[in-house]
Amino acid sequence: MKIEQPPGPAQPLRAGATLLTLEPHVAIAKVRQVFDAGLYRSQTVDPQFIAHGELPRSDDGLYLFEVDVASVTGASGAPVLYFDFGEGFTGEHAVTMGKSTLSGKPYSAVVALDEPPRTIRLDPCSAPGQFLCSDLYVTPIAPVRAALVTPQVARLPAGASHGTTAAKAPVQGRLRVGAVLHLFYSELWPEMADYLHRIPSLDRLYVSVGEGV
């Protein structure tokens, strides 16, 4: 899945993850590099980055997108991902990023891509100001992991039902792992969900609960 000709090779981060580099596109000036993030200045209410790199392979078309964005002065509003499938960037193919149990980063989104996008754009904020921003982390995930954040899964291009992700038939030869969880104390679900999403190739999850839960 080629997004755009990258300025350099994608950097592997952890098993299955890829880093897409962000290049200022509209109304963003880079001030300096700060550790693994850049300090940028937004000049309008609609600053835009273009992502460069190649999406990792995903058998199910499901991806976890993650980014570190922190306001320094002004620059408020949640980041938004835009996907161009050949008709340009439209609000119909936009996904607002937020907090989820699948990510330890401040902003993330789970997206089901039914076809490869031509280009990905990140709008880091919706107000002028200075902000810190990392590049875009992308990790393929299994349907059972996406189910942990339902209905926060966006299916693109628009046309399929948003907010749902149907599990596809397993790929021949791919490792399939199932888990059985008895959740007696419902307040432990966030901790259990964190453990579950670390299991590679987890395709099935069976959960039982105590009476009255």
Sequence and secondary structure as in RCSB ss.txt:
>XXXX:A:sequence
MKIEQPPGPAQPLRAGATLLTLEPHVAIAKVRQVFDAGLYRSQTVDPQFIAHGELPRSDDGLYLFEVDVASVTGA
SGAPVLYFDFGEGFTGEHAVTMGKSTLSGKPYSAVVALDEPPRTIRLDPCSAPGQFLCSDLYVTPIAPVRAALVT
PQVARLPAGASHGTTAAKAPVQGRLRVGAVLHLFYSELWPEMADYLHRIPSLDRLYVSVGEGV
>XXXX:A:secstr
 EEE  SS  EE STT EEEEEEEEESEEEEEEETTEEEEEE SS  EEEEEEE    SS EEEEEE EEEEEE 
 S  EEEEESSS   GGGEEE B  TT SSSEEEEEEESS  SEEEEE  SSSEEEEE  EEEEE  HHHHGGGT
T EEEESTTS TT        TT   EEEEEEESSGGGHHHHHHHHTTSTTEEEEEEEE TT 
